[in-house]
């Protein structure tokens, strides 16, 4: 039924109801008119007037007879009594008759009736007495009768007035009823007229709609016949009703041959027919439609020749006069499936290539950095011995070359970090001038060899402290300044800094060889440089570009061959106040006492270098060649910190760490630092997840080693060593975790949130509580969440005893407080 049909039906119902209401009103009013006319036609109005006049006449007859009998020699008492009885009975009609019920309510009429009735009642006893008594009472009765005459007159007049007024009211009511009847009749006629007009209009619209529907059906038929998708229409039992041309081409059937047959026997593969039949039976029995109206699905279909092929299927249902129908839209997706399979194969090949590259970077990181560790470590130790001038020069040259090689390796690893999405932005406050001066101081050696002067200055108002990622800005400037020095001999390299409203711009200006215009865009790409013999990897500017984009800034250059270049970059500016000195900084700068250190390292050279460096710092070092020796050592001696290599024979560092955390009470809270050449982000992540507290990369750097050990002494690698605050030790943890800090902190928060939500949900088996709490204990310790760590340990121990609920509420409260401090 169309919307127009529905509207017409609704209008018909409304008009029919209104007409019925009007007819009911007309019938009611007609009845009222009939009753009023009947009342007007009745004789009771005349009877009332006649009775009232007769009361007065009978009264006059009685008074006249009484007056004649008074003083008569022989009074005619029988006539007197007869006239009294007639008058009495006439008044009884007025005082007791039903026609005078309403009139007696009127004051004048009622008072007159009561006076006359009282006279008659008092006189009746005298009339019924002896003749002698009556004769003696005649004068008195005459006086009373004459005094009653105004009352009789008032009775007549008030009665006539009352009944005349009632007649007027009846006539007015009849007139009003006639008007209402006329109005209702007129309204009914208007409704009938409106219904007639509406019916004619609706009929015209229905005819137009019918024509439109015929046209739409014709267009739909054309669309279905020309559609590239197969369209199959069936009844609710699965019998074919329609089969468009595309379906005939796809499945190899003709509509006239299969109409009325079951779809199951035509296009459903043999292996799927039982499931199809079960679905049809379920839909018939329960009305449940698992596929109808639920979008596209991919299934297999069967052609007339028996070949199976993939199709995309969508089912819809509709109600018709003959019952429910099912419309199936099918598309042959054989080509798409084949293309997707080829894409999957290509993706797998690409992933395999990415894995191979990742494996290569991991191998390169370990295999190159491990010998570099021995080389640079020995050069550092050699520099602290007595050397001749010539030997010292050789030592310096070798160390410079080694550092340069390390820089190239680090550049390749930085690219790996970017591609893996593990180069986060770590915001901190820093002094702009101090940062730039440190960079120039560090580059003074290469500049002196090229006889190049270094300087820096502010253009406009200077900025002292700003907030951004200090490490990223430092690396960008190092790459730009290093390139400028490399291509500038006997010249000048200057850093200009200029602030704008919302950004700060750094410009590295040199008087070097310059860059041709054709090369100015290319050199920002990986493994590209300005010339064929630059002596670099060609990654510096590519890394700088990535870092600038990461900071939501811009980078570019201006250059003139033979005159020099200007490399510039700008980043968002956030000016901050100088931070106050803290007790923590005082602790970090305080002299470090000697530590008892266990060093697990299977490479003799690396072990030798690390041992010598640590002993020069005043620490006591115990060596272990693998994880088994390390486990044996911690059972006989207490250590302040353990440096654990990862790749070792017999037992690797991760396994040894896990056993120390789970099996040896003395090392459950001992800081364990990974000591490895595997420095990719995923490697560091793996180390921390397996219970380690920090990371020291190879080749070992004295500053990095000293910073990590200083953090141990302050108590922020393993915060349970001192203090009870849940406050995060940001600076030290960042020094150890580097670029992974923010990612690990976010992961820690997410895992703790999930644990708390799981606890709040209720169902908490002891084994699961023990497992999840134990998993988070080392991570909480790493981030200084001491209170949360203690609560986790309590809950873990309680779960072991079976007291699951004992500490869970405390764990939820502590995490709420701890999370606010992160």
Secondary structure, 3 states (H helix, E strand, C coil): CCHHHHHHHHHHHHHHHHHHHHHHHHHHHHHHHHHHHHHHHCCHHHHHHHHHHHHHHHHHHHHHHHHHHCCCCCCCHHHHHHHHHHHHHHHHHHHHCHHHHHHHCCHHHHHHHHHHHHHHHHHHHHHCCCHHHHHHHHHHHHHHHHHHHHHHHHHHHHHHHHHHHHHHHHHHHHHHHHHHHHHHHHHHHHHHHHHHHHHHHHHHHHHHHHHHHHHHHHHHHHHHHHCCCEEEEEECCCEEEEECHHHHHHHCCCHHHHCCCEHHHCCCCHHHHHHHHHHHHHHHHHCCCCCECCCCEEEEEECCCCCEEEEEEEEEEEEECCEEEEEEEEEECHHHHHHHHHHHHHHHHHHHHHHHHHHHHHHHHHHHHHHHHHHHHHHHHHHCCCCCHHHHHHHHHHHHHHHHHHHHHHHHHHHHHHHCCCCCCCCEEEEHHHHHHHHHHHCHHHHHHCCCEEEEEEECCCCCEEEECHHHHHHHHHHHHHHHHHCCCCCEEEEEEEECCCEEEEEEEECCCCCCHHHCCHHHCCCCCCCCCCCCCCCHHHHHHHHHHHCCCEEEEEEECCCEEEEEEEEECCECCCCCCCHHHHHHHCCCCCCEEEEECCCHHHHHHHHHHHHHCCCEEEEECCHHHHHHHHHHCCCCEEEECCCCCCCCHHHHHHHHHHHCHHHCCCEEEEEECCCCHHHHHHHHHCCCCEEEECCCCHHHHHHHHHHHHHCCCCHHHCCCCCCCCHHHHHHHHHHHHHHHHHHHHHHHHHHHHHHHHCCCCHHHHHHHHHHHHHHHHHCCCHHHHHHHHHHHHHHHHCCCCCCHHHHHHHHHHHHHHC
